[in-house]
Amino acid sequence: MRRAVTLLRMFALLPLASCAGHKVAEEGRQVVLGMNAEEVQSCAGIPNHTKKLDSRTELFSYEIKNDNTGGVQVTAPIVGGGFKIGSNGSYCNVILRVVDGKVTEVNYTGDNDDFVGKEGVCAPLLRGCVRAHGTTGE
């Protein structure tokens, strides 16, 4: 009985952990908008890839890939073959559009949703910028 209660408590906390990732991803988006290219690189690091679109516009790409996505997969003889509990997305690309040296757009792409929160897998990529600008990033 005690184990069942412990498991129920663990599953009850999963949505809270996922929401935290979504919150950090959203804060990261807001924090880097308007930053200059040097500021972004000082808190997010050197981009994995860059692409110059024209004389004024450049794209910075930051990437994260999770090999172990965790969670529990339950398969039963139901339509669709089952479902996953607590599973995370596996990768995220953050694409920053930099125009005239300033970040004008932030896009998250990839399989980047947490169990409950959207874009939670992306949180570590901009967490340093969130923390550097006065919020906890947690």
C-alpha positions, -999 to +999 in steps of 0.1 A: +000+000+000+028+024+009+045+019-025+012+026-043+009+059-024+045+068-032+040+061-069+008+082-070+027+111-054+055+108-080+030+109-109+012+139-093+045+158-093+053+151-130+032+180-144+049+205-120+083+195-133+072+198-169+056+232-164+089+245-150+106+237-183+079+254-203+082+285-180+120+287-185+116+283-223+090+311-224+111+334-201+141+326-223+122+337-254+113+371-238+148+377-223+168+373-255+145+394-277+162+427-283+197+415-271+226+421-293+245+392-307+274+394-282+251+394-252+233+363-265+265+345-270+278+355-235+248+338-218+237+311-243+271+302-257+285+300-292+258+288-317+260+253-331+254+268-366+250+302-381+237+313-415+240+347-430+208+355-450+218+389-463+240+419-452+217+427-423+203+393-412+218+362-396+204+331-380+219+315-349+210+279-342+214+262-308+206+225-304+200+200-277+194+162-281+182+140-253+192+103-259+173+091-228+137+104-230+126+086-198+090+079-188+070+048-189+054+033-220+022+013-215+010-008-243-024-025-242-047-040-269-063-006-275-066+014-307-033+033-313-013+007-294-009+024-260+004+056-245+034+071-227+034+085-192+061+110-182+079+109-215+098+139-228+105+151-263+139+142-276+154+173-292+151+211-296+166+236-320+164+273-310+166+295-340+174+332-333+170+358-361+195+386-357+189+417-377+214+446-375+231+429-346+199+425-325+177+394-318+144+401-334+128+366-334+131+334-314+117+301-326+117+266-310+116+236-334+118+199-330+103+172-308+105+195-278+073+191-257+075+178-221+048+155-206+025+185-199+045+216-209+051+228-244+088+234-255+101+222-221+130+203-238+143+237-250+147+252-215+184+244-210+194+262-241+184+297-229+184+290-191+218+308-187+202+340-203+172+337-180+194+334-149+218+362-161+189+386-163+175+383-128+151+354-129+159+320-114+153+298-145+136+272-124 
